[in-house]
Amino acid sequence: MESFALATKIARILDKKKAQEVKALKVRDLTVLTDYFVIASGTSTTQVKSLAEEVEFQLEQEGIRPLRTEGYDSKNWILLDYGEVIVHVFYPQTREFYDLEHLWADADPVEIEFEAAE
């Protein structure tokens, strides 16, 4: 799957699962690490874990598995590395502390159309 399509799909999965402040940033021109970051928050450590698990589950249905994962033990910041897309699911205070959006302020925000809430 092309990296933009994957980033968009992940953002929509997170939004549908009620993640807070879902954002995608195009970092391709700023780093060799990845093309996109998808950043989201959960309202509790339980939701942070649930959000990350849902992304893994949904993508695994299409044969897409992360290269590596980090943070499932603490559930404050779970990182899912899909190579061209890195997913960051944060507990709100942890997201505020690390402030990736500010750290990567030169990145281009990606406009994502989310489904309307039912």
ROTOR-283194 format. One record per residue: x, y, z of N, C-alpha, C, O in turn; residue number from 1; residue in three letters. Coordinates in nm, 2 decimals. Layout:
BEGIN
<pt n_east="X" n_north="Y" n_up="Z" ca_east="X" ca_north="Y" ca_up="Z" c_east="X" c_north="Y" c_up="Z" o_east="X" o_north="Y" o_up="Z" seq="NUM" type="ala"/>
...
! end
This chain:
BEGIN
<pt n_east="0.09" n_north="-0.12" n_up="0.00" ca_east="0.00" ca_north="0.00" ca_up="0.00" c_east="0.09" c_north="0.12" c_up="0.00" o_east="0.19" o_north="0.13" o_up="0.07" seq="1" type="met"/>
<pt n_east="0.05" n_north="0.22" n_up="-0.08" ca_east="0.13" ca_north="0.35" ca_up="-0.09" c_east="0.13" c_north="0.42" c_up="0.05" o_east="0.03" o_north="0.41" o_up="0.12" seq="2" type="glu"/>
<pt n_east="0.23" n_north="0.49" n_up="0.08" ca_east="0.25" ca_north="0.55" ca_up="0.22" c_east="0.14" c_north="0.65" c_up="0.25" o_east="0.09" o_north="0.65" o_up="0.36" seq="3" type="ser"/>
<pt n_east="0.10" n_north="0.73" n_up="0.16" ca_east="-0.01" ca_north="0.83" ca_up="0.19" c_east="-0.14" c_north="0.75" c_up="0.22" o_east="-0.21" o_north="0.79" o_up="0.31" seq="4" type="phe"/>
<pt n_east="-0.17" n_north="0.65" n_up="0.14" ca_east="-0.30" ca_north="0.58" ca_up="0.16" c_east="-0.29" c_north="0.50" c_up="0.29" o_east="-0.39" o_north="0.50" o_up="0.36" seq="5" type="ala"/>
<pt n_east="-0.18" n_north="0.45" n_up="0.33" ca_east="-0.16" ca_north="0.38" ca_up="0.46" c_east="-0.18" c_north="0.48" c_up="0.57" o_east="-0.25" o_north="0.45" o_up="0.67" seq="6" type="leu"/>
<pt n_east="-0.12" n_north="0.60" n_up="0.56" ca_east="-0.13" ca_north="0.70" ca_up="0.67" c_east="-0.28" c_north="0.74" c_up="0.69" o_east="-0.33" o_north="0.76" o_up="0.80" seq="7" type="ala"/>
<pt n_east="-0.34" n_north="0.76" n_up="0.57" ca_east="-0.48" ca_north="0.80" ca_up="0.58" c_east="-0.57" c_north="0.69" c_up="0.64" o_east="-0.66" o_north="0.72" o_up="0.72" seq="8" type="thr"/>
<pt n_east="-0.55" n_north="0.57" n_up="0.60" ca_east="-0.62" ca_north="0.46" ca_up="0.65" c_east="-0.60" c_north="0.45" c_up="0.80" o_east="-0.70" o_north="0.43" o_up="0.88" seq="9" type="lys"/>
<pt n_east="-0.48" n_north="0.46" n_up="0.85" ca_east="-0.45" ca_north="0.45" ca_up="0.99" c_east="-0.52" c_north="0.56" c_up="1.07" o_east="-0.59" o_north="0.54" o_up="1.17" seq="10" type="ile"/>
<pt n_east="-0.52" n_north="0.68" n_up="1.02" ca_east="-0.58" ca_north="0.79" ca_up="1.08" c_east="-0.73" c_north="0.77" c_up="1.09" o_east="-0.79" o_north="0.80" o_up="1.19" seq="11" type="ala"/>
<pt n_east="-0.79" n_north="0.71" n_up="0.99" ca_east="-0.94" ca_north="0.69" ca_up="0.99" c_east="-0.97" c_north="0.58" c_up="1.09" o_east="-1.07" o_north="0.58" o_up="1.15" seq="12" type="arg"/>
<pt n_east="-0.89" n_north="0.47" n_up="1.10" ca_east="-0.91" ca_north="0.37" ca_up="1.20" c_east="-0.91" c_north="0.43" c_up="1.34" o_east="-1.00" o_north="0.40" o_up="1.42" seq="13" type="ile"/>
<pt n_east="-0.81" n_north="0.51" n_up="1.37" ca_east="-0.80" ca_north="0.58" ca_up="1.50" c_east="-0.92" c_north="0.66" c_up="1.53" o_east="-0.98" o_north="0.66" o_up="1.64" seq="14" type="leu"/>
<pt n_east="-0.96" n_north="0.74" n_up="1.43" ca_east="-1.08" ca_north="0.83" ca_up="1.44" c_east="-1.20" c_north="0.75" c_up="1.47" o_east="-1.28" o_north="0.78" o_up="1.56" seq="15" type="asp"/>
<pt n_east="-1.22" n_north="0.64" n_up="1.40" ca_east="-1.34" ca_north="0.56" ca_up="1.41" c_east="-1.35" c_north="0.49" c_up="1.55" o_east="-1.46" o_north="0.47" o_up="1.60" seq="16" type="lys"/>
<pt n_east="-1.23" n_north="0.47" n_up="1.61" ca_east="-1.22" ca_north="0.41" ca_up="1.74" c_east="-1.22" c_north="0.51" c_up="1.85" o_east="-1.20" o_north="0.48" o_up="1.97" seq="17" type="lys"/>
<pt n_east="-1.26" n_north="0.64" n_up="1.81" ca_east="-1.27" ca_north="0.75" ca_up="1.91" c_east="-1.14" c_north="0.80" c_up="1.97" o_east="-1.14" o_north="0.85" o_up="2.08" seq="18" type="lys"/>
<pt n_east="-1.04" n_north="0.80" n_up="1.89" ca_east="-0.91" ca_north="0.86" ca_up="1.93" c_east="-0.93" c_north="1.01" c_up="1.93" o_east="-1.02" o_north="1.07" o_up="1.86" seq="19" type="ala"/>
<pt n_east="-0.85" n_north="1.08" n_up="2.02" ca_east="-0.86" ca_north="1.23" ca_up="2.03" c_east="-0.75" c_north="1.29" c_up="1.94" o_east="-0.64" o_north="1.23" o_up="1.93" seq="20" type="gln"/>
<pt n_east="-0.78" n_north="1.40" n_up="1.88" ca_east="-0.68" ca_north="1.48" ca_up="1.81" c_east="-0.59" c_north="1.40" c_up="1.71" o_east="-0.47" o_north="1.40" o_up="1.72" seq="21" type="glu"/>
<pt n_east="-0.66" n_north="1.33" n_up="1.62" ca_east="-0.58" ca_north="1.25" ca_up="1.52" c_east="-0.52" c_north="1.34" c_up="1.42" o_east="-0.59" o_north="1.42" o_up="1.36" seq="22" type="val"/>
<pt n_east="-0.39" n_north="1.33" n_up="1.40" ca_east="-0.32" ca_north="1.41" ca_up="1.30" c_east="-0.23" c_north="1.33" c_up="1.22" o_east="-0.17" o_north="1.23" o_up="1.27" seq="23" type="lys"/>
<pt n_east="-0.21" n_north="1.37" n_up="1.10" ca_east="-0.10" ca_north="1.30" ca_up="1.01" c_east="-0.01" c_north="1.41" c_up="0.96" o_east="-0.06" o_north="1.52" o_up="0.92" seq="24" type="ala"/>
<pt n_east="0.12" n_north="1.38" n_up="0.97" ca_east="0.22" ca_north="1.48" ca_up="0.92" c_east="0.31" c_north="1.42" c_up="0.82" o_east="0.35" o_north="1.30" o_up="0.83" seq="25" type="leu"/>
<pt n_east="0.33" n_north="1.49" n_up="0.71" ca_east="0.42" ca_north="1.44" ca_up="0.60" c_east="0.56" c_north="1.49" c_up="0.64" o_east="0.59" o_north="1.61" o_up="0.64" seq="26" type="lys"/>
<pt n_east="0.64" n_north="1.39" n_up="0.67" ca_east="0.78" ca_north="1.42" ca_up="0.72" c_east="0.88" c_north="1.37" c_up="0.62" o_east="1.00" o_north="1.38" o_up="0.64" seq="27" type="val"/>
<pt n_east="0.84" n_north="1.32" n_up="0.50" ca_east="0.92" ca_north="1.26" ca_up="0.40" c_east="1.04" c_north="1.35" c_up="0.36" o_east="1.15" o_north="1.31" o_up="0.34" seq="28" type="arg"/>
<pt n_east="1.02" n_north="1.49" n_up="0.35" ca_east="1.12" ca_north="1.58" ca_up="0.31" c_east="1.21" c_north="1.62" c_up="0.42" o_east="1.31" o_north="1.69" o_up="0.40" seq="29" type="asp"/>
<pt n_east="1.18" n_north="1.58" n_up="0.55" ca_east="1.26" ca_north="1.62" ca_up="0.66" c_east="1.34" c_north="1.51" c_up="0.73" o_east="1.43" o_north="1.54" o_up="0.80" seq="30" type="leu"/>
<pt n_east="1.32" n_north="1.39" n_up="0.69" ca_east="1.39" ca_north="1.28" ca_up="0.75" c_east="1.39" c_north="1.16" c_up="0.66" o_east="1.30" o_north="1.14" o_up="0.58" seq="31" type="thr"/>
<pt n_east="1.49" n_north="1.07" n_up="0.68" ca_east="1.49" ca_north="0.95" ca_up="0.60" c_east="1.42" c_north="0.83" c_up="0.68" o_east="1.41" o_north="0.72" o_up="0.63" seq="32" type="val"/>
<pt n_east="1.38" n_north="0.86" n_up="0.80" ca_east="1.32" ca_north="0.76" ca_up="0.88" c_east="1.18" c_north="0.71" c_up="0.83" o_east="1.16" o_north="0.59" o_up="0.83" seq="33" type="leu"/>
<pt n_east="1.10" n_north="0.79" n_up="0.78" ca_east="0.97" ca_north="0.76" ca_up="0.74" c_east="0.91" c_north="0.86" c_up="0.65" o_east="0.96" o_north="0.97" o_up="0.63" seq="34" type="thr"/>
<pt n_east="0.79" n_north="0.84" n_up="0.59" ca_east="0.72" ca_north="0.93" ca_up="0.51" c_east="0.62" c_north="1.01" c_up="0.59" o_east="0.60" o_north="1.13" o_up="0.57" seq="35" type="asp"/>
<pt n_east="0.55" n_north="0.94" n_up="0.68" ca_east="0.44" ca_north="1.01" ca_up="0.75" c_east="0.44" c_north="0.97" c_up="0.90" o_east="0.48" o_north="0.85" o_up="0.93" seq="36" type="tyr"/>
<pt n_east="0.40" n_north="1.06" n_up="0.99" ca_east="0.37" ca_north="1.03" ca_up="1.12" c_east="0.22" c_north="1.04" c_up="1.14" o_east="0.16" o_north="1.13" o_up="1.08" seq="37" type="phe"/>
<pt n_east="0.16" n_north="0.94" n_up="1.21" ca_east="0.02" ca_north="0.96" ca_up="1.24" c_east="0.02" c_north="0.97" c_up="1.40" o_east="0.07" o_north="0.88" o_up="1.46" seq="38" type="val"/>
<pt n_east="-0.04" n_north="1.07" n_up="1.45" ca_east="-0.04" ca_north="1.10" ca_up="1.59" c_east="-0.18" c_north="1.11" c_up="1.65" o_east="-0.27" o_north="1.17" o_up="1.59" seq="39" type="ile"/>
<pt n_east="-0.20" n_north="1.04" n_up="1.76" ca_east="-0.34" ca_north="1.04" ca_up="1.82" c_east="-0.32" c_north="1.02" c_up="1.97" o_east="-0.22" o_north="0.98" o_up="2.02" seq="40" type="ala"/>
<pt n_east="-0.43" n_north="1.06" n_up="2.04" ca_east="-0.43" ca_north="1.04" ca_up="2.19" c_east="-0.55" c_north="0.95" c_up="2.23" o_east="-0.66" o_north="0.95" o_up="2.16" seq="41" type="ser"/>
<pt n_east="-0.53" n_north="0.88" n_up="2.34" ca_east="-0.64" ca_north="0.81" ca_up="2.40" c_east="-0.67" c_north="0.88" c_up="2.53" o_east="-0.58" o_north="0.95" o_up="2.59" seq="42" type="gly"/>
<pt n_east="-0.79" n_north="0.86" n_up="2.59" ca_east="-0.83" ca_north="0.93" ca_up="2.71" c_east="-0.78" c_north="0.86" c_up="2.83" o_east="-0.78" o_north="0.91" o_up="2.94" seq="43" type="thr"/>
<pt n_east="-0.73" n_north="0.74" n_up="2.82" ca_east="-0.68" ca_north="0.66" ca_up="2.93" c_east="-0.57" c_north="0.56" c_up="2.88" o_east="-0.56" o_north="0.54" o_up="2.76" seq="44" type="ser"/>
<pt n_east="-0.49" n_north="0.51" n_up="2.97" ca_east="-0.39" ca_north="0.41" ca_up="2.92" c_east="-0.46" c_north="0.29" c_up="2.86" o_east="-0.41" o_north="0.23" o_up="2.77" seq="45" type="thr"/>
<pt n_east="-0.58" n_north="0.25" n_up="2.91" ca_east="-0.65" ca_north="0.14" ca_up="2.85" c_east="-0.69" c_north="0.17" c_up="2.71" o_east="-0.68" o_north="0.09" o_up="2.62" seq="46" type="thr"/>
<pt n_east="-0.74" n_north="0.30" n_up="2.68" ca_east="-0.78" ca_north="0.33" ca_up="2.54" c_east="-0.65" c_north="0.35" c_up="2.45" o_east="-0.66" o_north="0.31" o_up="2.34" seq="47" type="gln"/>
<pt n_east="-0.54" n_north="0.39" n_up="2.51" ca_east="-0.42" ca_north="0.40" ca_up="2.43" c_east="-0.39" c_north="0.26" c_up="2.37" o_east="-0.36" o_north="0.25" o_up="2.26" seq="48" type="val"/>
<pt n_east="-0.39" n_north="0.17" n_up="2.46" ca_east="-0.36" ca_north="0.03" ca_up="2.42" c_east="-0.46" c_north="-0.02" c_up="2.32" o_east="-0.43" o_north="-0.09" o_up="2.22" seq="49" type="lys"/>
<pt n_east="-0.59" n_north="0.00" n_up="2.35" ca_east="-0.69" ca_north="-0.04" ca_up="2.26" c_east="-0.68" c_north="0.02" c_up="2.12" o_east="-0.71" o_north="-0.05" o_up="2.02" seq="50" type="ser"/>
<pt n_east="-0.65" n_north="0.15" n_up="2.11" ca_east="-0.63" ca_north="0.21" ca_up="1.98" c_east="-0.52" c_north="0.15" c_up="1.90" o_east="-0.53" o_north="0.12" o_up="1.78" seq="51" type="leu"/>
<pt n_east="-0.40" n_north="0.13" n_up="1.97" ca_east="-0.29" ca_north="0.07" ca_up="1.90" c_east="-0.32" c_north="-0.07" c_up="1.85" o_east="-0.29" o_north="-0.11" o_up="1.74" seq="52" type="ala"/>
<pt n_east="-0.39" n_north="-0.15" n_up="1.94" ca_east="-0.43" ca_north="-0.29" ca_up="1.90" c_east="-0.53" c_north="-0.29" c_up="1.78" o_east="-0.52" o_north="-0.38" o_up="1.70" seq="53" type="glu"/>
<pt n_east="-0.62" n_north="-0.19" n_up="1.78" ca_east="-0.71" ca_north="-0.18" ca_up="1.67" c_east="-0.64" c_north="-0.15" c_up="1.54" o_east="-0.68" o_north="-0.21" o_up="1.43" seq="54" type="glu"/>
<pt n_east="-0.54" n_north="-0.06" n_up="1.54" ca_east="-0.47" ca_north="-0.04" ca_up="1.42" c_east="-0.40" c_north="-0.17" c_up="1.37" o_east="-0.41" o_north="-0.20" o_up="1.25" seq="55" type="val"/>
<pt n_east="-0.33" n_north="-0.23" n_up="1.46" ca_east="-0.26" ca_north="-0.36" ca_up="1.43" c_east="-0.36" c_north="-0.46" c_up="1.37" o_east="-0.33" o_north="-0.53" o_up="1.27" seq="56" type="glu"/>
<pt n_east="-0.47" n_north="-0.48" n_up="1.44" ca_east="-0.57" ca_north="-0.58" ca_up="1.40" c_east="-0.63" c_north="-0.55" c_up="1.26" o_east="-0.63" o_north="-0.63" o_up="1.17" seq="57" type="phe"/>
<pt n_east="-0.67" n_north="-0.42" n_up="1.24" ca_east="-0.73" ca_north="-0.39" ca_up="1.11" c_east="-0.63" c_north="-0.40" c_up="0.99" o_east="-0.66" o_north="-0.45" o_up="0.89" seq="58" type="gln"/>
<pt n_east="-0.50" n_north="-0.36" n_up="1.01" ca_east="-0.40" ca_north="-0.37" ca_up="0.91" c_east="-0.36" c_north="-0.52" c_up="0.89" o_east="-0.33" o_north="-0.56" o_up="0.77" seq="59" type="leu"/>
<pt n_east="-0.36" n_north="-0.59" n_up="0.99" ca_east="-0.32" ca_north="-0.74" ca_up="0.98" c_east="-0.42" c_north="-0.81" c_up="0.90" o_east="-0.39" o_north="-0.91" o_up="0.83" seq="60" type="glu"/>
<pt n_east="-0.55" n_north="-0.77" n_up="0.89" ca_east="-0.65" ca_north="-0.83" ca_up="0.81" c_east="-0.61" c_north="-0.81" c_up="0.66" o_east="-0.66" o_north="-0.89" o_up="0.58" seq="61" type="gln"/>
<pt n_east="-0.53" n_north="-0.72" n_up="0.63" ca_east="-0.48" ca_north="-0.69" ca_up="0.49" c_east="-0.34" c_north="-0.74" c_up="0.47" o_east="-0.28" o_north="-0.71" o_up="0.37" seq="62" type="glu"/>
<pt n_east="-0.29" n_north="-0.81" n_up="0.57" ca_east="-0.15" ca_north="-0.87" ca_up="0.56" c_east="-0.04" c_north="-0.77" c_up="0.59" o_east="0.07" o_north="-0.79" o_up="0.55" seq="63" type="gly"/>
<pt n_east="-0.08" n_north="-0.65" n_up="0.65" ca_east="0.02" ca_north="-0.55" ca_up="0.68" c_east="0.05" c_north="-0.56" c_up="0.83" o_east="-0.03" o_north="-0.54" o_up="0.92" seq="64" type="ile"/>
<pt n_east="0.18" n_north="-0.58" n_up="0.86" ca_east="0.22" ca_north="-0.60" ca_up="1.00" c_east="0.33" c_north="-0.49" c_up="1.03" o_east="0.41" o_north="-0.46" o_up="0.94" seq="65" type="arg"/>
<pt n_east="0.34" n_north="-0.44" n_up="1.15" ca_east="0.44" ca_north="-0.35" ca_up="1.19" c_east="0.58" c_north="-0.41" c_up="1.19" o_east="0.59" o_north="-0.53" o_up="1.22" seq="66" type="pro"/>
<pt n_east="0.68" n_north="-0.33" n_up="1.15" ca_east="0.82" ca_north="-0.38" ca_up="1.16" c_east="0.86" c_north="-0.40" c_up="1.30" o_east="0.93" o_north="-0.49" o_up="1.34" seq="67" type="leu"/>
<pt n_east="0.81" n_north="-0.31" n_up="1.39" ca_east="0.84" ca_north="-0.31" ca_up="1.53" c_east="0.73" c_north="-0.23" c_up="1.61" o_east="0.67" o_north="-0.14" o_up="1.55" seq="68" type="arg"/>
<pt n_east="0.72" n_north="-0.26" n_up="1.73" ca_east="0.63" ca_north="-0.19" ca_up="1.82" c_east="0.70" c_north="-0.16" c_up="1.95" o_east="0.79" o_north="-0.23" o_up="1.99" seq="69" type="thr"/>
<pt n_east="0.66" n_north="-0.05" n_up="2.01" ca_east="0.72" ca_north="-0.01" ca_up="2.14" c_east="0.61" c_north="0.05" c_up="2.23" o_east="0.52" o_north="0.11" o_up="2.18" seq="70" type="glu"/>
<pt n_east="0.63" n_north="0.03" n_up="2.36" ca_east="0.54" ca_north="0.11" ca_up="2.45" c_east="0.42" c_north="0.03" c_up="2.51" o_east="0.35" o_north="0.09" o_up="2.59" seq="71" type="gly"/>
<pt n_east="0.40" n_north="-0.09" n_up="2.46" ca_east="0.28" ca_north="-0.16" ca_up="2.52" c_east="0.29" c_north="-0.18" c_up="2.67" o_east="0.18" o_north="-0.19" o_up="2.73" seq="72" type="tyr"/>
<pt n_east="0.41" n_north="-0.19" n_up="2.72" ca_east="0.42" ca_north="-0.21" ca_up="2.87" c_east="0.37" c_north="-0.09" c_up="2.95" o_east="0.29" o_north="-0.10" o_up="3.04" seq="73" type="asp"/>
<pt n_east="0.41" n_north="0.03" n_up="2.91" ca_east="0.37" ca_north="0.15" ca_up="2.98" c_east="0.23" c_north="0.21" c_up="2.94" o_east="0.16" o_north="0.26" o_up="3.02" seq="74" type="ser"/>
<pt n_east="0.20" n_north="0.19" n_up="2.82" ca_east="0.07" ca_north="0.24" ca_up="2.76" c_east="0.06" c_north="0.39" c_up="2.77" o_east="-0.05" o_north="0.44" o_up="2.76" seq="75" type="lys"/>
<pt n_east="0.17" n_north="0.46" n_up="2.78" ca_east="0.17" ca_north="0.61" ca_up="2.78" c_east="0.20" c_north="0.66" c_up="2.64" o_east="0.15" o_north="0.77" o_up="2.60" seq="76" type="asn"/>
<pt n_east="0.28" n_north="0.58" n_up="2.56" ca_east="0.32" ca_north="0.62" ca_up="2.43" c_east="0.34" c_north="0.49" c_up="2.35" o_east="0.45" o_north="0.43" o_up="2.37" seq="77" type="trp"/>
<pt n_east="0.25" n_north="0.45" n_up="2.27" ca_east="0.27" ca_north="0.33" ca_up="2.19" c_east="0.31" c_north="0.37" c_up="2.05" o_east="0.24" o_north="0.45" o_up="1.99" seq="78" type="ile"/>
<pt n_east="0.42" n_north="0.31" n_up="2.00" ca_east="0.47" ca_north="0.34" ca_up="1.87" c_east="0.45" c_north="0.22" c_up="1.78" o_east="0.50" o_north="0.11" o_up="1.82" seq="79" type="leu"/>
<pt n_east="0.40" n_north="0.23" n_up="1.67" ca_east="0.38" ca_north="0.12" ca_up="1.57" c_east="0.46" c_north="0.17" c_up="1.44" o_east="0.42" o_north="0.27" o_up="1.38" seq="80" type="leu"/>
<pt n_east="0.56" n_north="0.10" n_up="1.41" ca_east="0.65" ca_north="0.13" ca_up="1.30" c_east="0.61" c_north="0.05" c_up="1.17" o_east="0.64" o_north="-0.07" o_up="1.17" seq="81" type="asp"/>
<pt n_east="0.55" n_north="0.11" n_up="1.08" ca_east="0.51" ca_north="0.04" ca_up="0.95" c_east="0.61" c_north="0.08" c_up="0.84" o_east="0.57" o_north="0.07" o_up="0.72" seq="82" type="tyr"/>
<pt n_east="0.73" n_north="0.12" n_up="0.87" ca_east="0.83" ca_north="0.16" ca_up="0.77" c_east="0.80" c_north="0.30" c_up="0.72" o_east="0.86" o_north="0.40" o_up="0.77" seq="83" type="gly"/>
<pt n_east="0.71" n_north="0.31" n_up="0.62" ca_east="0.68" ca_north="0.44" ca_up="0.56" c_east="0.59" c_north="0.52" c_up="0.64" o_east="0.57" o_north="0.64" o_up="0.62" seq="84" type="glu"/>
<pt n_east="0.52" n_north="0.46" n_up="0.74" ca_east="0.43" ca_north="0.53" ca_up="0.83" c_east="0.46" c_north="0.49" c_up="0.98" o_east="0.47" o_north="0.37" o_up="1.00" seq="85" type="val"/>
<pt n_east="0.48" n_north="0.59" n_up="1.06" ca_east="0.50" ca_north="0.56" ca_up="1.20" c_east="0.39" c_north="0.62" c_up="1.28" o_east="0.35" o_north="0.73" o_up="1.27" seq="86" type="ile"/>
<pt n_east="0.32" n_north="0.53" n_up="1.36" ca_east="0.21" ca_north="0.57" ca_up="1.44" c_east="0.25" c_north="0.59" c_up="1.58" o_east="0.32" o_north="0.51" o_up="1.64" seq="87" type="val"/>
<pt n_east="0.20" n_north="0.71" n_up="1.64" ca_east="0.23" ca_north="0.74" ca_up="1.78" c_east="0.09" c_north="0.75" c_up="1.84" o_east="0.01" o_north="0.84" o_up="1.81" seq="88" type="his"/>
<pt n_east="0.06" n_north="0.67" n_up="1.94" ca_east="-0.06" ca_north="0.68" ca_up="2.02" c_east="-0.02" c_north="0.71" c_up="2.16" o_east="0.05" o_north="0.64" o_up="2.23" seq="89" type="val"/>
<pt n_east="-0.07" n_north="0.83" n_up="2.21" ca_east="-0.03" ca_north="0.89" ca_up="2.33" c_east="-0.14" c_north="0.89" c_up="2.44" o_east="-0.25" o_north="0.90" o_up="2.41" seq="90" type="phe"/>
<pt n_east="-0.09" n_north="0.89" n_up="2.56" ca_east="-0.17" ca_north="0.93" ca_up="2.67" c_east="-0.16" c_north="1.09" c_up="2.67" o_east="-0.05" o_north="1.13" o_up="2.64" seq="91" type="tyr"/>
<pt n_east="-0.27" n_north="1.16" n_up="2.69" ca_east="-0.26" ca_north="1.31" ca_up="2.67" c_east="-0.15" c_north="1.38" c_up="2.73" o_east="-0.08" o_north="1.47" o_up="2.67" seq="92" type="pro"/>
<pt n_east="-0.11" n_north="1.36" n_up="2.86" ca_east="0.00" ca_north="1.43" ca_up="2.92" c_east="0.13" c_north="1.39" c_up="2.86" o_east="0.22" o_north="1.48" o_up="2.85" seq="93" type="gln"/>
<pt n_east="0.14" n_north="1.27" n_up="2.82" ca_east="0.27" ca_north="1.23" ca_up="2.75" c_east="0.28" c_north="1.30" c_up="2.61" o_east="0.39" o_north="1.34" o_up="2.58" seq="94" type="thr"/>
<pt n_east="0.17" n_north="1.31" n_up="2.54" ca_east="0.17" ca_north="1.38" ca_up="2.41" c_east="0.21" c_north="1.52" c_up="2.43" o_east="0.29" o_north="1.58" o_up="2.36" seq="95" type="arg"/>
<pt n_east="0.15" n_north="1.58" n_up="2.53" ca_east="0.19" ca_north="1.72" ca_up="2.56" c_east="0.33" c_north="1.74" c_up="2.60" o_east="0.40" o_north="1.84" o_up="2.55" seq="96" type="glu"/>
<pt n_east="0.39" n_north="1.65" n_up="2.68" ca_east="0.53" ca_north="1.66" ca_up="2.72" c_east="0.62" c_north="1.64" c_up="2.60" o_east="0.72" o_north="1.72" o_up="2.59" seq="97" type="phe"/>
<pt n_east="0.60" n_north="1.54" n_up="2.51" ca_east="0.69" ca_north="1.52" ca_up="2.40" c_east="0.66" c_north="1.62" c_up="2.28" o_east="0.75" o_north="1.65" o_up="2.21" seq="98" type="tyr"/>
<pt n_east="0.54" n_north="1.66" n_up="2.27" ca_east="0.50" ca_north="1.77" ca_up="2.17" c_east="0.56" c_north="1.75" c_up="2.03" o_east="0.63" o_north="1.83" o_up="1.98" seq="99" type="asp"/>
<pt n_east="0.53" n_north="1.63" n_up="1.98" ca_east="0.59" ca_north="1.60" ca_up="1.84" c_east="0.54" c_north="1.70" c_up="1.74" o_east="0.62" o_north="1.73" o_up="1.65" seq="100" type="leu"/>
<pt n_east="0.42" n_north="1.75" n_up="1.75" ca_east="0.37" ca_north="1.84" ca_up="1.65" c_east="0.46" c_north="1.97" c_up="1.65" o_east="0.49" o_north="2.02" o_up="1.54" seq="101" type="glu"/>
<pt n_east="0.51" n_north="2.01" n_up="1.76" ca_east="0.60" ca_north="2.13" ca_up="1.77" c_east="0.74" c_north="2.09" c_up="1.72" o_east="0.81" o_north="2.16" o_up="1.65" seq="102" type="his"/>
<pt n_east="0.78" n_north="1.97" n_up="1.77" ca_east="0.92" ca_north="1.92" ca_up="1.73" c_east="0.93" c_north="1.91" c_up="1.57" o_east="1.03" o_north="1.93" o_up="1.52" seq="103" type="leu"/>
<pt n_east="0.82" n_north="1.87" n_up="1.51" ca_east="0.82" ca_north="1.85" ca_up="1.37" c_east="0.73" c_north="1.96" c_up="1.30" o_east="0.65" o_north="1.93" o_up="1.21" seq="104" type="trp"/>
<pt n_east="0.74" n_north="2.08" n_up="1.35" ca_east="0.66" ca_north="2.19" ca_up="1.30" c_east="0.68" c_north="2.22" c_up="1.15" o_east="0.59" o_north="2.28" o_up="1.09" seq="105" type="ala"/>
<pt n_east="0.79" n_north="2.18" n_up="1.10" ca_east="0.82" ca_north="2.20" ca_up="0.95" c_east="0.75" c_north="2.10" c_up="0.86" o_east="0.75" o_north="2.12" o_up="0.74" seq="106" type="asp"/>
<pt n_east="0.69" n_north="2.00" n_up="0.93" ca_east="0.62" ca_north="1.90" ca_up="0.85" c_east="0.49" c_north="1.95" c_up="0.79" o_east="0.43" o_north="2.04" o_up="0.85" seq="107" type="ala"/>
<pt n_east="0.45" n_north="1.89" n_up="0.68" ca_east="0.32" ca_north="1.93" ca_up="0.62" c_east="0.21" c_north="1.86" c_up="0.68" o_east="0.21" o_north="1.73" o_up="0.68" seq="108" type="asp"/>
<pt n_east="0.11" n_north="1.93" n_up="0.73" ca_east="-0.01" ca_north="1.85" ca_up="0.78" c_east="-0.09" c_north="1.79" c_up="0.67" o_east="-0.10" o_north="1.85" o_up="0.56" seq="109" type="pro"/>
<pt n_east="-0.14" n_north="1.67" n_up="0.69" ca_east="-0.22" ca_north="1.60" ca_up="0.59" c_east="-0.37" c_north="1.62" c_up="0.62" o_east="-0.41" o_north="1.60" o_up="0.73" seq="110" type="val"/>
<pt n_east="-0.44" n_north="1.67" n_up="0.52" ca_east="-0.58" ca_north="1.69" ca_up="0.54" c_east="-0.65" c_north="1.55" c_up="0.52" o_east="-0.63" o_north="1.48" o_up="0.42" seq="111" type="glu"/>
<pt n_east="-0.72" n_north="1.51" n_up="0.62" ca_east="-0.79" ca_north="1.38" ca_up="0.62" c_east="-0.94" c_north="1.40" c_up="0.64" o_east="-0.98" o_north="1.47" o_up="0.73" seq="112" type="ile"/>
<pt n_east="-1.02" n_north="1.34" n_up="0.55" ca_east="-1.16" ca_north="1.35" ca_up="0.57" c_east="-1.21" c_north="1.23" c_up="0.65" o_east="-1.19" o_north="1.11" o_up="0.61" seq="113" type="glu"/>
<pt n_east="-1.26" n_north="1.26" n_up="0.77" ca_east="-1.31" ca_north="1.15" ca_up="0.85" c_east="-1.46" c_north="1.14" c_up="0.83" o_east="-1.53" o_north="1.23" o_up="0.79" seq="114" type="phe"/>
<pt n_east="-1.51" n_north="1.01" n_up="0.86" ca_east="-1.65" ca_north="0.99" ca_up="0.85" c_east="-1.73" c_north="1.07" c_up="0.95" o_east="-1.68" o_north="1.09" o_up="1.06" seq="115" type="glu"/>
<pt n_east="-1.84" n_north="1.11" n_up="0.91" ca_east="-1.93" ca_north="1.19" ca_up="1.01" c_east="-1.97" c_north="1.10" c_up="1.12" o_east="-2.00" o_north="0.98" o_up="1.10" seq="116" type="ala"/>
<pt n_east="-1.97" n_north="1.15" n_up="1.24" ca_east="-2.02" ca_north="1.07" ca_up="1.36" c_east="-2.17" c_north="1.03" c_up="1.34" o_east="-2.25" o_north="1.11" o_up="1.29" seq="117" type="ala"/>
<pt n_east="-2.20" n_north="0.91" n_up="1.38" ca_east="-2.34" ca_north="0.87" ca_up="1.36" c_east="-2.42" c_north="0.91" c_up="1.48" o_east="-2.54" o_north="0.88" o_up="1.48" seq="118" type="glu"/>
! end
